[in-house]
C-alpha cells in the first residue's frame, strides 16, 4: 500500500497506484488526489439507490479541451460492476458524471451507462479516457 499525502490513513489498494501513475504521466492532468473516505475534506456523493454516501477514489483536474480551463472530475475504480451500476444513478452538478472503471485480468475498462464493461483504458495514453470525460462535461 502507498500512503497518501494528506495523512497516513489514506492508502491505495494494489490496483490504484497503476492508474495514479498514468495520471502523473499525462499532459492534460495538472493535478489529482486520492479521495479518502470520511475525512472532512473528502468529496462525498449520495448513492443513487439510497441516501448513503460514497467517496469516489480520485478527484482529477483535467483539461477536457486544449486551451480551455481545466475542470475537476471524479473517477471511481471498482472490482464489481454491480456496485458501479448502483452508484452511477446520481450525477453531481459540479463534477458531472462520475467515470467508473473496472479491472479484468490486470486491465482497466470503462464501465458503460448500463453497467457493462466498455472500452479498455490504455494506461500509456489516457486520451480515450479524456474523451470519455468530455462526453459528460458538467
C-alpha positions in Angstrom: 0.0 0.0 0.0 1.1 3.6 -0.7 0.2 6.3 1.8 -1.4 9.5 0.5 0.0 13.0 1.2 -2.8 14.3 3.4 -2.3 11.8 6.3 -1.1 8.3 6.8 -4.6 6.8 6.9 -5.1 7.5 3.2 -3.9 4.5 1.2 -4.4 2.9 -2.2 -5.4 -0.6 -2.9 -2.9 -2.7 -5.0 -4.6 -1.6 -8.3 -5.0 2.1 -7.8 -1.3 3.1 -8.0 -1.1 1.9 -11.6 -3.9 4.3 -12.5 -2.3 7.1 -10.4 1.0 6.7 -12.2 -0.8 7.0 -15.5 -2.4 10.3 -14.3 1.0 11.5 -13.3 2.4 11.0 -16.8 -0.5 12.5 -18.8 -0.1 16.1 -20.1 -3.7 17.1 -19.7 -3.9 16.3 -15.9 -2.5 19.2 -13.9 -3.2 17.6 -10.6 -5.2 14.8 -9.0 -5.6 13.4 -5.5 -6.7 10.1 -3.9 -10.0 11.0 -2.3 -10.1 9.3 1.1 -13.2 8.0 2.9 -14.9 10.0 5.6 -12.4 12.9 6.0 -13.6 16.5 6.5 -12.1 17.4 3.2 -13.3 14.4 1.2 -15.6 14.6 -1.8 -18.7 12.5 -0.9 -21.7 11.8 -3.1 -25.2 10.4 -2.4 -25.5 7.0 -3.8 -28.2 6.6 -6.5 -30.2 3.8 -4.8 -30.4 5.2 -1.2 -29.3 8.1 0.9 -25.9 6.8 2.0 -22.8 8.3 0.7 -19.8 7.0 -1.3 -16.4 8.6 -1.8 -15.1 8.3 -5.4 -11.5 7.1 -5.4 -9.9 10.0 -7.3 -10.5 13.7 -7.9 -8.8 14.5 -11.1 -8.3 18.0 -12.5 -8.0 17.8 -16.3 -8.1 19.9 -19.4 -11.0 18.4 -21.4 -10.2 20.5 -24.4 -6.8 22.0 -25.1 -6.7 25.7 -24.3 -9.8 25.7 -22.0 -9.7 25.9 -18.2 -9.3 22.5 -16.5 -12.2 21.1 -14.6 -12.4 18.8 -11.6 -13.8 15.3 -12.3 -14.4 12.2 -10.3 -13.1 8.7 -11.1 -14.1 5.5 -9.2 -12.2 2.3 -9.7 -14.4 -0.8 -9.0 -14.0 -4.6 -8.9 -17.7 -5.0 -9.0 -19.8 -3.9 -12.0 -23.0 -4.3 -10.0 -21.8 -1.8 -7.4 -20.7 0.7 -10.1 -24.1 0.4 -11.7 -25.8 1.2 -8.4 -23.6 4.2 -7.6 -23.9 5.7 -11.1 -27.5 6.7 -10.8 -26.6 10.1 -9.3 -24.7 12.8 -11.2 -23.4 15.7 -9.2 -23.9 19.1 -10.9 -20.5 20.5 -10.1 -18.4 17.5 -11.1 -20.5 15.9 -13.8 -21.0 12.2 -14.2 -18.5 10.0 -12.2 -16.4 7.9 -14.5 -16.4 4.3 -13.3 -13.5 2.0 -14.2 -13.3 -1.7 -13.5 -10.5 -4.2 -13.7 -10.4 -7.5 -15.5 -7.2 -9.6 -15.9 -5.0 -6.7 -14.8 -6.5 -4.3 -17.4 -8.8 -1.3 -16.7 -12.1 -0.8 -18.6 -14.7 1.9 -18.7 -18.0 0.9 -17.1 -20.8 1.7 -19.5 -24.0 3.5 -18.6 -25.9 0.2 -18.5 -23.3 -1.2 -16.1 -21.4 -3.3 -18.6 -17.7 -3.4 -19.4 -16.8 -0.9 -22.1 -13.6 0.1 -23.8 -10.2 -0.8 -22.3 -8.2 2.1 -20.8 -4.7 2.5 -22.3 -2.6 3.4 -19.3 0.2 4.5 -21.6 -2.1 7.1 -23.3 -5.2 8.3 -21.4 -6.6 10.3 -24.4 -9.5 7.8 -24.7 -10.2 8.3 -21.1 -10.2 12.1 -21.6 -12.7 11.5 -24.4 -15.0 9.6 -22.1 -14.9 12.5 -19.6 -15.5 15.1 -22.4 -18.8 13.4 -23.2 -20.1 14.2 -19.7 -18.8 17.7 -19.0 -20.8 19.4 -16.3 
